[in-house]
Amino acid sequence: MREILRLVVRAAPALVAGVLAAQGPASPELPPESRQFDFWIGEWEVNLRIRGEDGTWPDASVAATAKIHPVLGGKAVLELWDSRPIVGFSLRWFDAEAGEWKLWLNWPRENRSSGTGLAGRFRHGRGEFFARRADEDGGELISRYTFSDITPESLRWGDAYSRDGGETWSHRWIMEFTRTGGEPSLPAAGGEALTFGAGERCDLPEFGSFEALAGTRKGTVSRRSADGSWSEAPARLTGWRVLGGCAVLARLEVEAGRDPRESIHLLTWNTSAERFEEDLLDDRPASGIEIFFGSERDGSIELRPRGPEGEAAPAVRRLWSFDAAGIALTVERSEDGERWEAVERARFGV
């Protein structure tokens, strides 16, 4: 089968993404495009080539390891990218309503952490993903990531930017991936995962606020229904310290009978916003990432959704609490931003 795929790659590059995505049937609830990043699942050795001042691209400017995990029942892929001095994280999922892939990334520097997003599509065996933001001069900076030259054993990831609306592009990084293994797994007991290293990258006290999530714990999740009654289900919370101590990655699994649920969370201190940040993606087919910002309040970390202009919206809040008895998470809703009513409670022992 592998040799057949190699022949297909050589004969018809435009079909690569579709062929490699067809490694198995997609969930009937997920669009078929949600398999387009399947080629990336696995363990990889990365040759990061950074353009030099003389315009050349020396080999092994940075040597790295990447592990790409399927998560949320195949809805998304999780990336952990590790080297010294660069570490990175991303979640990628296909937004069927928008007809494009959404990427959410965090590549922290020393005591600097924040999330950022891109969006794009695959076409003719090549993926292109874009983000736009204001630059220091008041103009618009367009970032572009490309995935190309895809085979079962290798691929190429390029990074470029444009300051003239995409007329010309300046290339910065070329990452050449060579496969070293199949589908990886995160440590079952939690604790630390690839990219943590010695945890020296982020040592401000705020970055330690979610460290208690590292490890694995059993507990329960209770949800309130429309009639006011509560239902309870067993749950498991697993957390990993990642990104050199700049963030905690967590997975919440709820065993809700025939309808189990799973969500992935990245929790960090956003140094640009000077707020705690929680990025949440769950396994509902049509849901996208939810981003919450917040601060410490009354012994808990309170987070609210990021509004259209980066402001907190009052309709919902999440309260994380840590004490000697364990970890608690309460989700509350409000009609007026003053009177709050709990709609979900989770509790996990030590």
C-alpha positions in Angstrom: 0.0 0.0 0.0 2.8 2.4 0.9 4.5 1.8 -2.5 1.2 2.5 -4.3 0.8 5.8 -2.5 4.3 6.7 -3.5 3.4 6.0 -7.1 0.3 8.1 -6.9 2.3 11.0 -5.3 4.8 10.9 -8.2 2.1 10.6 -10.9 -0.6 13.1 -9.6 0.5 15.6 -7.0 -2.9 17.3 -7.1 -4.5 14.2 -5.6 -2.1 13.8 -2.7 -4.2 15.4 0.0 -7.4 13.5 -1.0 -5.6 10.1 -1.3 -3.7 10.4 2.0 -6.9 11.6 3.8 -8.7 8.4 2.7 -7.0 6.2 5.3 -10.3 5.3 6.8 -14.0 6.3 6.8 -14.7 9.6 8.4 -17.3 9.8 11.1 -20.8 10.3 9.5 -21.1 13.4 11.6 -17.9 15.0 10.3 -17.4 16.4 6.8 -15.0 14.3 4.6 -12.6 17.3 4.5 -11.9 16.7 8.2 -9.5 13.9 7.1 -7.3 16.2 4.9 -4.7 16.6 7.5 -4.4 12.8 8.2 -1.2 12.7 6.2 0.4 14.7 9.0 -0.5 12.3 11.9 2.6 10.6 13.2 6.1 11.4 14.6 8.5 13.5 12.5 12.1 14.7 12.4 12.1 18.3 11.2 14.9 20.2 9.4 14.0 23.8 10.0 15.9 26.0 7.4 15.9 29.7 8.2 16.8 32.1 5.5 20.2 33.7 6.2 21.1 37.3 5.7 22.9 36.3 2.5 19.7 34.8 1.1 20.8 31.2 1.5 18.9 28.4 3.3 21.4 26.4 5.3 20.4 22.9 6.4 19.6 22.1 10.0 19.4 25.7 11.1 17.2 24.1 13.8 16.7 20.4 14.3 13.3 19.6 15.8 10.8 16.8 16.7 7.1 17.0 15.9 4.3 14.8 17.1 0.9 15.1 15.5 -2.1 13.5 17.3 -5.6 12.8 16.1 -8.0 14.1 18.8 -11.7 14.6 19.5 -12.7 11.4 17.6 -10.9 12.5 14.4 -12.4 16.0 14.3 -9.1 17.7 14.9 -5.3 17.2 14.9 -3.1 18.4 17.8 0.5 19.4 17.1 3.4 19.5 19.5 6.6 20.9 17.9 9.8 20.8 20.0 13.4 22.0 19.6 15.7 24.4 21.4 15.0 27.3 21.3 11.6 26.9 19.6 8.5 25.1 20.8 5.0 25.2 19.4 1.4 23.9 19.7 -1.6 24.0 17.4 -5.1 22.6 17.0 -6.5 22.2 13.5 -10.1 21.4 12.5 -12.3 21.8 9.5 -15.1 24.3 9.8 -17.8 23.0 7.5 -19.9 26.1 7.6 -17.1 28.3 6.5 -15.7 25.6 4.2 -12.2 26.0 5.5 -9.6 24.8 8.0 -9.1 26.7 11.2 -5.7 26.7 12.9 -5.1 27.9 16.5 -1.5 28.2 17.5 0.7 29.1 20.4 4.5 29.4 19.9 5.7 31.1 23.1 8.9 33.0 23.7 10.6 33.5 27.1 7.8 34.6 29.4 5.7 35.5 26.3 2.6 33.5 25.5 -0.6 34.1 23.4 -2.8 32.3 20.9 -3.2 33.2 17.3 -5.3 31.9 14.4 -5.1 31.2 10.7 -7.6 29.8 8.2 -7.4 28.3 4.7 -7.9 25.3 2.4 -6.3 22.5 0.5 -6.3 22.7 -3.3 -4.4 20.5 -5.8 -2.4 18.8 -3.0 -1.3 22.0 -1.4 -2.6 23.7 1.8 -2.5 27.4 2.2 -3.5 29.2 5.5 -3.6 32.9 6.1 -3.8 35.5 8.9 -4.0 39.2 8.7 -3.0 41.8 11.4 -1.9 45.4 11.6 1.9 45.8 11.6 4.0 48.3 13.5 3.7 50.9 10.7 -0.1 50.9 10.6 -0.2 48.8 7.5 -1.5 45.2 7.1 0.7 42.2 7.5 -0.5 38.9 5.9 1.1 35.7 7.2 0.9 32.5 5.1 1.6 28.9 6.0 1.8 26.4 3.1 1.9 22.6 3.2 3.3 21.0 0.0 5.4 18.2 -1.5 3.3 15.8 0.6 4.2 12.1 0.5 3.6 9.3 3.1 7.1 9.8 4.4 7.8 13.6 4.0 6.3 17.0 3.5 7.3 20.6 3.4 5.9 23.5 5.5 6.7 27.0 4.4 6.2 30.3 6.3 6.0 33.7 4.5 4.6 37.1 4.9 3.4 40.0 2.7 3.1 43.8 3.4 1.6 44.7 0.0 -1.7 42.8 0.1 -0.2 39.5 -1.2 1.4 40.9 -4.3 4.9 39.8 -3.1 6.0 37.4 -0.4 9.0 37.3 1.9 9.9 33.8 2.9 11.3 33.1 6.4 11.1 29.4 7.3 11.2 26.1 5.5 10.4 23.1 7.6 11.2 19.7 6.0 9.5 16.8 7.7 10.7 13.2 7.6 8.6 10.6 9.2 10.0 8.6 12.1 6.9 6.9 13.4 3.2 6.3 13.3 0.4 7.7 15.4 1.9 9.0 18.7 0.2 9.0 22.1 0.2 11.4 24.9 1.4 10.0 28.3 -1.6 8.2 29.8 -0.9 9.4 33.3 -0.6 13.1 32.3 2.3 15.1 33.8 4.6 16.4 31.1 4.5 16.0 27.3 6.7 16.9 24.4 7.8 20.6 24.4 8.0 20.8 28.2 11.7 20.2 28.4 13.0 21.6 31.7 10.1 24.0 32.0 12.4 27.0 31.9 10.8 29.1 29.2 8.1 30.7 31.3 8.8 31.2 35.0 6.5 34.1 35.9 4.2 33.1 38.8 1.1 33.4 36.7 2.3 30.6 34.4 2.1 28.2 37.4 -1.5 28.9 38.1 -2.8 25.9 36.2 0.0 23.4 37.1 -2.4 21.5 39.4 -4.1 20.2 36.2 -1.0 18.1 35.3 -1.7 14.4 36.0 -4.9 12.3 35.7 -7.9 12.4 37.9 -11.3 10.8 38.1 -14.4 12.8 39.0 -17.9 13.8 37.9 -19.5 16.3 35.7 -23.1 17.5 36.5 -25.2 19.4 34.0 -28.4 21.3 34.5 -31.2 20.7 32.0 -33.8 23.1 30.8 -36.3 22.0 33.5 -33.8 22.7 36.3 -32.9 19.1 37.1 -29.3 18.0 37.3 -27.7 14.9 35.7 -24.3 13.5 36.8 -21.8 11.5 34.8 -18.4 10.0 35.6 -15.5 12.0 34.0 -11.7 11.9 33.7 -9.4 15.0 33.5 -5.9 14.5 32.2 -3.3 17.3 32.0 0.2 17.8 30.6 2.6 20.6 31.2 3.8 21.8 27.8 5.6 24.6 25.9 8.5 25.0 28.3 6.2 25.6 31.3 4.2 28.3 29.4 0.9 26.3 29.3 -1.0 23.3 30.4 -2.7 21.1 27.9 -5.8 19.2 29.3 -8.3 16.7 28.0 -11.8 16.3 29.7 -13.7 13.1 29.0 -17.3 12.7 30.1 -18.9 9.3 30.1 -22.4 10.5 29.4 -24.0 7.1 28.6 -24.5 6.7 24.9 -23.3 10.2 24.2 -19.8 10.6 25.7 -18.1 13.9 25.3 -14.5 15.1 25.0 -12.8 18.5 25.0 -9.3 19.7 24.6 -8.1 22.8 26.6 -4.9 24.9 26.5 -4.5 27.1 29.6 -1.9 29.8 29.8 -1.1 33.4 30.9 -1.5 35.7 27.9 1.2 38.3 28.4 -0.1 40.6 25.7 -3.6 40.8 27.3 -2.2 40.5 30.8 -5.0 37.9 31.4 -5.3 34.2 31.9 -6.4 32.5 28.6 -8.2 29.2 28.1 -8.7 27.8 24.6 -11.3 25.1 24.3 -12.3 22.9 21.4 -14.9 20.1 21.9 -15.9 17.1 19.8 -19.3 18.4 18.6 -19.1 18.3 14.8 -20.1 22.0 14.2 -18.4 23.6 17.1 -15.3 25.8 16.8 -12.7 27.0 19.3 -13.9 29.0 22.3 -11.4 31.5 23.8 -11.8 32.8 27.3 -9.8 35.5 29.1 -9.8 36.2 32.8 -8.2 36.9 36.2 -8.1 35.6 39.8 -11.2 36.5 41.8 -12.3 35.3 45.2 -9.9 32.3 45.2 -10.8 31.2 41.7 -9.7 31.9 38.2 -12.6 33.5 36.4 -12.7 33.4 32.6 -15.2 34.9 30.2 -15.5 34.6 26.4 -13.5 37.0 24.3 -15.9 39.5 22.7 -15.7 40.9 19.1 -13.2 43.6 20.2 -11.3 41.5 22.7 -13.7 42.5 25.5 -15.2 40.0 27.9 -18.8 39.1 27.2 -21.1 38.7 30.3 -23.3 35.8 29.2 -21.1 33.0 30.5 -18.1 32.5 32.8 -15.9 29.6 33.8 -14.5 29.3 37.3 -11.5 27.1 38.0 -10.7 26.4 41.7 -7.8 24.5 43.2 -7.6 23.3 46.8 -6.4 20.4 49.0 -9.5 18.4 48.0 -8.9 18.6 44.3 -10.0 20.6 41.3 -13.4 22.2 40.6 -14.8 23.8 37.5 -18.1 25.6 37.5 -19.8 27.1 34.4 -22.3 29.8 35.0 -24.6 31.9 32.9 -26.2 35.2 33.3 -28.9 37.3 31.7 -27.7 40.6 33.0 -24.0 40.1 33.9 -24.8 40.4 37.6 -26.9 37.4 38.7 -25.2 34.2 37.8 -26.7 30.6 37.7 -24.6 27.4 37.5 -25.3 25.2 34.5 -22.4 22.8 34.9 -20.2 21.6 37.7 -17.2 19.4 37.6 -15.2 18.0 40.5 -12.0 16.0 40.4 -10.2 14.6 43.5 -6.5 14.7 44.3 
